[in-house]
Every structure is written in C-alpha cells, then in structure tokens.
Amino acid sequence: NWSANLGRELTPVLAAVYLEAAEQLVGEHDGTLRAPEQRARAWAARRANWLAGAMATTTQQAVAAGVQAGTDLDDLSYVFSKERADAAGVTETTESISWGEVFAAAELARIGRLLVPYWQIEDEDACPVCKDRNGKPTNGLNPPAHPVCRCRVLWRVP
C-alpha cells in the first residue's frame, strides 16, 4: 500500500536528521547519547508512519471533495504538486531536528547539564506568530509551529 511504502522510505531520512541534530547538540555540551541510533529509528518510524497516513488521508479527502464539487482535475494539481512535497519536507525536517534536540537535551539533563530551549527564527521572513515567539522560552512547544516553519530552538545554559 502507498502509505506503508512511503513510511518505509521516509523513516531512514527522518532518523538521519533526528540523529544529526541530537549528536550536534550533545557534542556542543560534551555529553553522550544512550542508544542514539535505536532512539532515532524508533522515533522516525512512528513519525513517518503517521505522516504517510496523514498525507494519504488529506490527499484522498481533497480529491474526493474536488470530484464531488465537479472541480476540474487541473484545479486539484496542488494536491500532487512539488510545492506540497516541498512544504512537507521543510516541516518534517524542522520536526526531526526539534525532536532530536529534545532527546539530546534530556540526555544532557541526565548527567546534570541543563539546557533551556528558546525559540529562534531563521530569518526575517518568519511569520508573525514565530516572530512573536523569537527569543522567548519555548515552554515545551518547540518548532514547527505550522507547516513550512523553519524556526529552530536555541538551547542555552540557565
């Protein structure tokens, strides 16, 4: 089935991004990770399967609604577009980085190296919601805040 195949294809990509983010953060603070590849693969498999299912559902719903409304197939092109795929790629990269860093921060906290997460916009093209959060503690709500969110977390020693 399409959704299962997509999940299998996405898992190693998401795991690699997660793991790279975790290793980078923990390396900046002289820590170590316990079973990082296993944790990355487990998280990525859950996320990839969820994402594949969500994409299949939203695609089916959009096509069904378009057909029911008598929409021309050309008007449904966004559902199958490169732009939609790119949006998912940006959002899921941000998601993978955030969760990899959360894992690393928890591992650092385990050895007494506490870090506080702060919202950080990538550039001035950020949306008003993210601009308002910039420089503030995330309070457990890490990026992405919305589709195509490119924000990051800046981890600071308290």
N, C-alpha and C positions, 0 to 999 in steps of 0.2 A: 504494500500500500504506500501511496505517495508520502503520507505523513511520517510513517515509520522510517522510510528511506531518507527523508530529509533530516529527521532526528539523528540518524546514524552518521550522516555526512557532517552535520553541524557539531556534534559532540567533540571531536578532536580539535576543531578550530576554537571553540569556546574554552575548552580545557587549556589550550596553549596560552590564550590571552589571560585567563584567570591565573595560571601558574606564573607567567612572566610578571604580572602585577604583584603577586604575592612575594615572589623572590626578590623583586626590586625593593619593595618596602622593607622587608625583613633584613635585606642586605644593608640598607641605609642605616639600620639601627643595631647592627651586629648581633642579630638573632639567628635562630634556626627554625625550620619548619618540620613538624612531625608528619610523615606520610603525605607530602605535598602532592605527588602525582595522583595518588589514590583519592585524595580530597578533591582535587581539580576535576578528575574524571567523573566522580560521583555527582558533583555539583553540575558539571556541564551536561551530563546525560539527563538529569532532571530538567534543566533549563531547556535543552534542545528539544526534548520530547514535548514539553509544554509549548514552546514556541512553534514547533511544527504543527501541533494540533490547533493552536490559535490561528495560525496562518491559513490552514486548511478550512477552518470554520468561517473565518471572515471572508475568504475567497468565495466559498460556496454561498454564503449569505448575500454577498454583493452581486454575484452572477444571478442568483435566484430573484433578488429584488429587481434587478435590471430587466430580466426576462419577463417578470410579472408586469412591470411597468411599460413593457414594449420598447425598452431602450435599445438603440442600435448598438451592435457589438463594438463598433469603433469608440463609442462613448464609455465602454467598460475597459478600455485599454489600460487605464491606470492600475487596475487590479492585477495585471500581468506585466507591469512596466519595470524597467530598470530603476526608475525613481523609487518605487515601492521597495524593491530589493535593497537599494542603497540606504533607504531610511531604516529598514530593519537591521542592516549591517552596522550602521552608526550606533543605533540604540543598543544593540546586543553587545557591541564592543564596550560601550560605556558600562553596561550592566556587568559584564565579565570582569572588567577592571575593578569596579567597585566591590564586588563580592570577593575577588582575590585579595584585595587590600583589607577587607574586613577579616578574612581568615588570618592574614599576616598580623594584623593588629591584635587579634585575640591571642595568637601565639606569642607575640611580644609581651602582652599583658601577663601571660602565664609565667614569664620569667622576670616580672617586675618592671618592664619598660612600657609605661603607659603612654598612649598617644590619644589626642583629642582630634576628631575629624571636623574640618571646616570646609564649607562649600567654596569652590573656586571655578569661576567661569573661564572658558578657554580664550575668549576674545570679546570684543565689544559688540559682536553680532548676536550675543546671547539674548534670549527672550526676556521680557520684563520680570517674569517670575524668578528666573535664575539670577538676573542682575540684582534683584532684591535680596536674594539669599547669599550673594557673594560675600565672602569673608566672615560669615556667621557660622557658629557650630551647626552641624547637620542634625543633631538631636535624633539620630537613628534613621533619618530619611536621606539616604545617600542617592546620588545621581544613578540613573537618569530620572529626571522629574517628568519627562514627557517624551514622546517619540522624537528622534533625531537630536536628543540632548547630548551635548559634547562636554558637559561640565565634568569636573573631577573633584576629588577630595584632596585637600591639603592636610596632611597629618602633622600635628605639632605636639611637642613635648609640653605637658602642662607646667 
